[in-house]
């Protein structure tokens, strides 16, 4: 806006004085909030340990090299368990996520005021709790083992898959639905012939992407007793076997890289 100077020449300014003052006040409030949060986070910090952290990290790093390559033989079975946890957990999550997605979508739910809020609550509850917490609860309920890991991954996957799927359902082309309905098709036939073909590429893409994420998450479930390679990691950490820890890290990294490559290739082929 133009601001008149003492000689009457207008000078253009991007903001008024009130707007500039409001921006500065906002920045000041943000800095004050950061300082407050920093004080809360660090009130129990022992800074002597923080100062000694680089030396401790260097000491542990020196103990982790070289990796114990012979230990890889003991990691093959736990690695296979991890892959099974991720795969079966993904399948379990998809089985429950599909009906939840249709119940949550506005254009397919039987009741916008009753059924849809319940479906959305399931999605939010699933996405709000990390798979590690699910595993911790399930280990306490059904005991340690692969079953707890599979169910934990499945419960975590429901919200992720259902959210993306119900958004895809709501974005479908309504003209195709109307065309199928005009033929006198039933509700199930409308879903089969008008909705499913439109969301199928999204479904496969989301399923493969979630499987890729679950492989990463399943590698640490063993830390709470849910099986997999995380169990070997916990055992090695307990006895301070740092060369074994390095070998486990290498195996986990290689597995994640391969799963990422497979996931990208499959999604590219589908989408």
FILUM-440223 format. One line per field, with one value per residue (C-alpha): residue number from 1; chain; x negated, y, z. Coordinates in Angstrom, 2 decimals, always signed. Last residue first. Layout:
BEGIN
num: [NUM/...]
cadena: [A/...]
X: [X/...]
Y: [Y/...]
Z: [Z/...]
***
This chain:
BEGIN
num: [271/270/269/268/267/266/265/264/263/262/261/260/259/258/257/256/255/254/253/252/251/250/249/248/247/246/245/244/243/242/241/240/239/238/237/236/235/234/233/232/231/230/229/228/227/226/225/224/223/222/221/220/219/218/217/216/215/214/213/212/211/210/209/208/207/206/205/204/203/202/201/200/199/198/197/196/195/194/193/192/191/190/189/188/187/186/185/184/183/182/181/180/179/178/177/176/175/174/173/172/171/170/169/168/167/166/165/164/163/162/161/160/159/158/157/156/155/154/153/152/151/150/149/148/147/146/145/144/143/142/141/140/139/138/137/136/135/134/133/132/131/130/129/128/127/126/125/124/123/122/121/120/119/118/117/116/115/114/113/112/111/110/109/108/107/106/105/104/103/102/101/100/99/98/97/96/95/94/93/92/91/90/89/88/87/86/85/84/83/82/81/80/79/78/77/76/75/74/73/72/71/70/69/68/67/66/65/64/63/62/61/60/59/58/57/56/55/54/53/52/51/50/49/48/47/46/45/44/43/42/41/40/39/38/37/36/35/34/33/32/31/30/29/28/27/26/25/24/23/22/21/20/19/18/17/16/15/14/13/12/11/10/9/8/7/6/5/4/3/2/1]
cadena: [A/A/A/A/A/A/A/A/A/A/A/A/A/A/A/A/A/A/A/A/A/A/A/A/A/A/A/A/A/A/A/A/A/A/A/A/A/A/A/A/A/A/A/A/A/A/A/A/A/A/A/A/A/A/A/A/A/A/A/A/A/A/A/A/A/A/A/A/A/A/A/A/A/A/A/A/A/A/A/A/A/A/A/A/A/A/A/A/A/A/A/A/A/A/A/A/A/A/A/A/A/A/A/A/A/A/A/A/A/A/A/A/A/A/A/A/A/A/A/A/A/A/A/A/A/A/A/A/A/A/A/A/A/A/A/A/A/A/A/A/A/A/A/A/A/A/A/A/A/A/A/A/A/A/A/A/A/A/A/A/A/A/A/A/A/A/A/A/A/A/A/A/A/A/A/A/A/A/A/A/A/A/A/A/A/A/A/A/A/A/A/A/A/A/A/A/A/A/A/A/A/A/A/A/A/A/A/A/A/A/A/A/A/A/A/A/A/A/A/A/A/A/A/A/A/A/A/A/A/A/A/A/A/A/A/A/A/A/A/A/A/A/A/A/A/A/A/A/A/A/A/A/A/A/A/A/A/A/A/A/A/A/A/A/A/A/A/A/A/A/A]
X: [-0.27/-0.69/-4.16/-5.49/-4.00/-5.62/-9.03/-8.96/-7.93/-10.63/-13.30/-12.08/-11.98/-15.58/-16.77/-14.91/-16.42/-19.94/-19.58/-18.23/-21.09/-23.68/-22.17/-22.19/-25.87/-26.65/-24.81/-26.82/-30.06/-28.65/-28.02/-27.10/-25.37/-21.96/-22.52/-23.01/-19.82/-17.83/-19.10/-18.31/-14.74/-14.55/-15.19/-11.69/-9.62/-7.09/-9.14/-9.33/-12.58/-11.38/-9.06/-12.06/-12.37/-8.58/-8.46/-10.76/-8.99/-5.68/-6.59/-7.24/-4.01/-2.19/-3.54/-2.52/+1.02/+1.33/+0.30/+2.57/+5.55/+4.86/+4.80/+8.10/+9.96/+11.72/+12.38/+13.83/+16.37/+18.43/+18.59/+18.19/+19.52/+22.51/+23.09/+23.16/+25.71/+27.93/+27.86/+30.96/+29.12/+29.29/+27.25/+24.33/+24.44/+24.85/+21.75/+19.77/+20.93/+19.82/+16.13/+14.28/+12.93/+14.87/+13.56/+9.96/+10.40/+11.85/+8.81/+6.19/+7.77/+8.47/+4.88/+3.28/+5.92/+5.88/+2.10/+1.46/+3.84/+2.23/-1.30/-0.32/+1.55/-1.49/-3.86/-1.71/-1.48/-5.26/-5.95/-5.55/-2.34/+1.32/+2.16/-1.18/-2.70/+0.37/-0.12/-3.81/-3.07/-0.42/-2.91/-5.54/-2.93/-2.38/+1.03/+2.71/+3.19/+5.37/+7.44/+7.94/+9.12/+11.41/+12.87/+13.49/+15.43/+17.54/+18.14/+19.26/+21.71/+23.80/+24.32/+23.31/+25.20/+24.95/+21.48/+20.75/+20.69/+19.50/+16.56/+16.07/+18.07/+16.30/+12.92/+13.82/+14.82/+11.39/+9.31/+10.17/+8.76/+6.00/+4.72/+4.52/+2.70/+0.21/-0.33/-0.90/-3.54/-5.31/-5.34/-6.45/-9.33/-10.40/-10.22/-12.45/-14.92/-14.79/-15.57/-18.45/-20.01/-21.91/-23.89/-24.73/-26.81/-29.84/-30.15/-30.93/-31.16/-34.56/-33.99/-31.29/-33.80/-35.23/-31.74/-31.08/-34.16/-33.40/-29.86/-31.14/-33.62/-30.95/-28.48/-30.78/-29.40/-25.87/-26.60/-27.94/-24.81/-22.55/-19.15/-16.23/-15.15/-16.02/-12.61/-10.76/-13.41/-13.41/-9.61/-9.70/-12.43/-10.53/-7.29/-9.10/-10.60/-7.16/-5.62/-8.32/-7.75/-4.03/-4.64/-6.93/-4.22/-1.56/-3.79/-4.33/-0.58/+0.11/-2.56/-1.01/-2.56/-4.32/-5.23/-5.00/-6.34/-4.22/-6.03/-4.40/-7.65/-7.27/-6.43/-3.04/-2.56/-1.24/+0.00]
Y: [-47.40/-51.16/-51.57/-48.50/-49.71/-53.12/-51.67/-49.22/-51.91/-54.29/-51.58/-50.54/-54.17/-54.64/-51.52/-52.50/-55.98/-54.66/-52.20/-54.90/-57.25/-54.51/-53.52/-57.16/-57.44/-54.29/-55.66/-58.88/-56.86/-54.99/-58.04/-55.98/-59.01/-57.30/-55.60/-58.94/-60.37/-57.28/-57.45/-61.14/-60.41/-57.59/-60.16/-61.51/-62.17/-60.04/-59.92/-56.17/-55.63/-58.26/-55.66/-53.77/-55.37/-55.44/-51.67/-51.68/-54.61/-52.94/-49.85/-51.92/-53.84/-50.52/-49.39/-52.68/-52.41/-48.71/-49.32/-52.35/-50.42/-47.31/-49.39/-51.10/-47.89/-47.36/-51.04/-51.46/-48.62/-49.27/-53.02/-54.66/-51.81/-51.27/-55.03/-55.05/-52.22/-53.98/-53.21/-51.80/-50.76/-47.13/-48.00/-48.98/-45.65/-43.71/-45.34/-44.56/-40.95/-40.67/-40.76/-41.88/-39.37/-40.66/-44.18/-42.91/-41.14/-44.35/-46.26/-43.90/-43.92/-47.66/-48.58/-46.48/-47.21/-50.96/-51.22/-50.64/-53.41/-55.77/-55.00/-55.69/-58.86/-60.23/-59.28/-60.89/-64.04/-64.13/-64.74/-63.35/-63.84/-63.38/-60.35/-58.88/-59.59/-57.94/-54.71/-54.42/-55.31/-52.59/-50.16/-51.15/-50.84/-47.21/-46.14/-43.15/-44.77/-47.58/-45.29/-42.80/-45.49/-47.11/-43.70/-43.05/-46.30/-45.38/-41.89/-43.42/-45.91/-43.40/-40.02/-40.86/-44.16/-46.96/-45.78/-45.90/-42.27/-40.80/-43.19/-44.54/-47.76/-48.56/-47.95/-50.09/-52.93/-52.77/-52.17/-55.47/-57.74/-55.20/-55.29/-59.07/-59.09/-56.52/-58.49/-61.66/-59.94/-57.98/-60.86/-63.27/-60.99/-60.74/-64.51/-64.95/-62.52/-64.47/-67.68/-66.13/-64.31/-67.21/-67.77/-64.05/-64.44/-65.54/-61.99/-60.58/-56.92/-55.21/-52.79/-52.48/-51.99/-48.87/-47.44/-48.07/-46.06/-43.28/-42.99/-42.84/-40.10/-38.10/-38.55/-37.17/-33.64/-34.99/-37.06/-33.98/-32.15/-34.26/-33.48/-33.30/-29.73/-30.31/-30.91/-28.36/-25.70/-26.33/-26.11/-22.72/-21.40/-22.59/-20.98/-17.68/-17.83/-18.47/-15.63/-13.26/-14.40/-13.75/-10.32/-9.47/-10.50/-8.49/-5.41/-5.73/-6.01/-2.94/-0.92/-1.80/-4.40/-4.58/-0.89/+1.47/+4.98/+7.95/+11.28/+14.04/+15.61/+14.24/+10.73/+9.32/+5.54/+3.58/+0.00]
Z: [-11.16/-11.09/-12.58/-10.76/-7.50/-7.98/-8.84/-5.94/-3.45/-4.66/-4.34/-0.90/+0.21/-0.99/+0.83/+4.00/+3.98/+3.39/+6.27/+8.60/+7.68/+8.21/+11.55/+12.66/+11.75/+13.71/+16.73/+16.46/+16.54/+19.59/+21.77/+24.84/+26.46/+26.60/+23.25/+21.53/+23.04/+22.06/+18.49/+18.30/+19.38/+16.86/+14.15/+14.55/+17.63/+19.52/+22.74/+23.34/+21.43/+18.96/+17.48/+16.10/+12.66/+12.27/+11.76/+8.76/+7.12/+7.92/+5.89/+2.76/+3.31/+3.62/+0.26/-1.35/+0.01/-0.88/-4.50/-4.82/-3.46/-5.51/-8.71/-7.65/-6.76/-10.10/-10.83/-7.30/-7.59/-10.71/-11.37/-7.96/-5.83/-8.08/-8.07/-4.28/-4.23/-6.77/-10.47/-12.18/-15.35/-14.25/-11.17/-13.43/-15.25/-12.00/-10.56/-13.69/-13.53/-9.92/-10.84/-7.72/-5.17/-2.15/-2.76/-2.93/+0.42/+1.83/+0.61/+1.98/+5.43/+5.40/+4.54/+7.28/+9.93/+9.43/+9.21/+12.92/+13.92/+11.41/+12.54/+16.14/+15.16/+13.34/+16.17/+18.85/+16.75/+16.32/+19.97/+23.47/+25.47/+24.57/+26.73/+27.85/+24.43/+22.91/+24.86/+23.96/+20.35/+20.10/+21.64/+19.06/+16.28/+17.20/+18.44/+16.77/+13.36/+14.69/+16.90/+14.07/+11.65/+14.22/+15.06/+11.37/+11.13/+14.18/+12.80/+9.45/+10.99/+12.96/+11.27/+7.69/+7.72/+5.13/+4.08/+0.36/-0.84/+2.44/+2.74/+6.28/+5.88/+2.62/+4.28/+7.30/+4.98/+3.26/+6.40/+8.08/+5.36/+4.62/+8.20/+8.23/+4.90/+6.18/+9.38/+7.37/+5.24/+7.99/+10.47/+7.75/+6.77/+10.40/+10.85/+7.79/+9.35/+12.61/+10.64/+8.68/+11.62/+13.17/+9.97/+9.90/+13.05/+11.02/+9.71/+13.16/+12.17/+12.38/+14.03/+16.69/+19.53/+17.87/+17.55/+21.23/+22.18/+19.69/+21.03/+24.61/+23.71/+21.86/+24.77/+27.51/+27.15/+27.19/+30.29/+32.08/+30.92/+33.10/+31.62/+34.04/+33.11/+29.46/+27.89/+30.04/+29.47/+25.71/+25.63/+27.36/+25.08/+21.99/+23.22/+23.83/+20.34/+18.83/+20.85/+19.61/+16.02/+16.38/+17.90/+14.99/+12.55/+14.40/+14.42/+10.68/+10.12/+12.28/+10.50/+7.15/+4.93/+1.54/+1.52/-1.45/-1.00/-2.04/-2.50/-0.40/+0.78/+4.32/+3.02/+1.99/+2.34/-0.65/+0.00]
***
